[in-house]
């Protein structure tokens, strides 16, 4: 509908006598559609008029109607916090620590690390801007992605995830930047399910399964297991799976549709559902699916006994 077809508005009725305003009252907001009528069936009792002759002006009842239209969306500029934090990250003068990544310095601020990345902060002991913290097995673009998330909650874009998803998860897992690890996990799954450039596919599903198991990425692991379980003949002969009895057992359970690992529940919760419930309870959302289930069951048991 265009602007003239409908409006949301709050009407106010004003009854005026010869001296000015006699009474006014408002009504809740209403959705007015062009061509439809709206009003109050019982405006007020006739006895009210008959008992208040001063209400009438020359024998007529005067009622003004004010209609305050809801303007809908009002522009509010975004909170500049994230932008300011990213600007702070780029400010070398105010930095008090540096990391040496691939032979170059990357600057940061210990107070930010202490609050948002305790593991990275713990590496800063005895180091400074002049004597940087050595960072090994992480390329500079990935380490900068880690810092942008620590400072401003910035998640990597699609191209960065496509290029470095495994490296980002590995580094985020190593430095306990759990939120970033989960964000990239989710991006990998979304690219697989709805993206035009899937990261996880039949050509690399076993590799991703082994990686997810090693880096405690249950969301990716759950998806990889489902993909393999749908086409077991294509994947179960892979020597890497045969070398992992625990993973092979999980796959066979999934294939047989008999999820004994999680009790007698007919339809076990997904990783995403488990994480959401744990988050709502204020509990840790990191860990394997088995850990998430145990954590949630423990919390529910404590609630029943309290």
N, C-alpha and C positions, 0 to 999 in steps of 0.2 A: 504493500500500500504506500502511496505517496503521502506527503506531509498533510494534505487536506482530507484524507480519507478517515483518519482517526487520530485522537490525541488522548493522553492521560492527563487528567486535570482534577483539581480540588475546588469544588464550588463553595462559595460563601453567600448566604442569603441575608440581606439587610432590610429590615422593616423600618420605614421612615414615617414619622408623623410631621405635623406642621412645624415643630421645633427642631427637627433633625433626626438623628438616629434614635429609634426607640428600642430596638433589639436586633442582634445579629447572631447567627450561628453557622458553623461550618459543617461540611460533610466529608466523609473519607474520600480519598482519591478514587476516581472512576474512569473506566476506559470508554470514552465517547466515540461512537462510530457514526460517520456521516450518514444521515437518513434515518437513524434510529432515535426514538424519543427516550427521555429519561427524566424522572422527577420523583417527588415524594407524594405518595397517595394520601397520607395523613400529615398534611403540613402543620396544622394545629386546629384545635377545636373551635367551632363557630362561637361558643360561649366566651372564648378569649376575646374575640372582637366585640361581641355584644357587651361585655363587661368593661371594655376599655375604649370608650368613645373617642378619646384623643388619638387613638391609633389611626383613625380614618382621616383623610385629607380631602375635603369636599366630597365626602361620601365614598371615596375610593381607597382601596388598600394599595399602598405603594411598596413594591418589593424590588430592591436592586439585587442583581445577581453578579457577583464577581467570580470569574473563572480563571484560576491560576494554573497555567499550563506547565506540566513537567517538561523541562527542556531536554530531558534525556541525557545523552552523553555530554559531560562538561570536561573540557581539556584540563588535565592536571599534569604538569611536567613530571617525568620520572624522578625518583629519588636519586640524587647524584652520588650516593655512597659508593656504588661499585665503580663508577667512572673515576671518582677521586682515589679509590684504593689502587686502581690500575695505574693512575698517574704517580702515586707514591711508589709503586713497584719500580717505575722507570726512573725515579729520582735517586741517582747515585750519591749525591751530596748528603742526603739524609740517611742513607743506608749505614748500617754498622756491622754488617757481615757480608762476606762474599763466598760463593761456591765456585770451584773450578770444574767446569764441564767441557770436555773435549778441548782442553787447553786454553779456554777463555773464561773470564770471570763473569759470573751472574750475581748481581747484588740483591740484598734483601734486608729485612729489619727483624731483629731477634724478637721484639715484643709481639710482632704478628705471628711469627713462627711458634712462639711459646704458647699462644692462645689457640692457634688453628692447626698446627702440625708439630706436636711434641716430639715425634721421632726425629724430624729434621732439626728441631731446636737442640736436641740432645747431642747432635753431631757438632754443634758450634763451640763446644767447650774448648778453650785454648786457641781458638781461631779468631780471625778478624778480617777486615777488608784487605789488609796487606798480606795476611797469611790465610788464604781461603781454605774452605772445607773441600777436600777432594771428593768428587762424585764420579763413581765408576759405573760402567755398564748401562749408562743412560745417555742418549743423545741430547744435545742442547734443546732442540725444539720440544721434545717431550718434557724435559725438566722445566722449561718455561711454561708449558701447559699446566704442569703441577703447581707452579707458583701462582699462576693466574687464578686457579681454582682456590688456592689457599687464601689469597688476598680478597678476591671479589666473587667467589662462587662461579666463575666463568667456566662453562663446559666447552669442550672442543667442538668445532663445526664438523659438518658432514665429511668434508674432504680430509680433515685431520684424523677423524675416526677411521675412515677408509684406509688411510695411509699408515697409521700408527696404533690402531686399536690394541693390538697385543702388547706393544711396548708401553703404552700408557697404563694399561691394567697392571702390567708387571711392576712398573715404577710406583704406581699408586698403592699397590699391595705391599711393596717393600717398605714404603715410608708411611704406611697406615693412613693414607688419605682415602678413607673408606667411601665417602660420598662420590668422589670422582670415579673410583673403580666401579661403583654401581651405576653411575650415569653412563659410562662407556659400555658397560654390560648391557644396559637397556638399549643403547644405540645400536649395538651389534644385533640384538634380537629384532629390533624394529626394522633394520635394514634387511634382515633375513625374511621377515614376514610380509612387509609391505613395500620395501624399497626396490628401486629399479636396479640397484647395484648391491646385491646381497653379499655380506661379508662371510657369512656361514652358509656353506652349501655342501652338496654331496661329495665334491672333490676334496674338501678339507675338514669334513665333519669329525673324523676320528682325531685329527690333529687338534681341533678345538676342544674336543671332549677331554683329551689328555691334559691340555693346557688349563682348562677350566677346573679340572679336578686338582691340579697342582697349585693353582693360584686361588683356590676357594672362591670360585665364581659360580654359585649354584644356579643362577638364572640361565647362563649359557649352557651349563651342564644339563639342566633339565630339557632345554630345547634340543641339544645334540642327542641326548638319549631318545627323545621322542622321534627324531628323524631316523636314527638307526633302527629303532624298534619297528618303524613303519616299513623298513626294507632290510630285514636282518640278513637275507642271503647275500646282499651286496657288501656287507661290512664285517660280519662276524668272523670271516676268515683272515682278517687283518692281524698280522703277527703282533702288532703293538697291543691290541686288545687281549690277545691270548697271554701276553706277558703280564697282564694285570688281572689276577683272579677276582679282586674286589669289584672292579669295573665290569668285568664279564658277568659277575653275579647280578649286579644292578641291571644290566641290559637284559639278562634272561628273565628277571622279575618283571621288567617293563613289558617284554614281549609276551609273557604269559598273562599279563594283566592281573597279577597277584602281588599287590604291594604290601608284603608282610612286614617290611621295614618300619612301617609307621602304624602298627597296631591293626585293629579290626575295622578301622574307618573305611567305608566303602569307597568314598571319593576323597582321597587325601588332598589337603590344601596345596595350592601351587606355591612356589617360592615367593612370588609377588604378594600373594595373600598373606603368607606367613610374615613377611617383612612389614606389611601394612599393619597387621594386628600388633606386632611387637612394637612398632613405632608408636602406635596409639597408646600403648601401655608404658611408654618411656623406656623401653628395653633396647638392648643392643641388637642391631639388625644385620651384623656381619657374621659370617660363618657358613658352614655347609648346611645343606637342607636338614640333615640329621640334627645338627646343633640348633637350628632354628626351631624345629619341632620340639626338641627336648626343652628348650628355653620357654617356649609358649606353654607347653604342658606343665612345666614346673610352676610358672606364674599362675595358671588356672587352678592348680592344686592348692597353692598357698592361699588364693582368694577363697576357695571353698572351706578351708580350715579356719579362716579368720572370723 
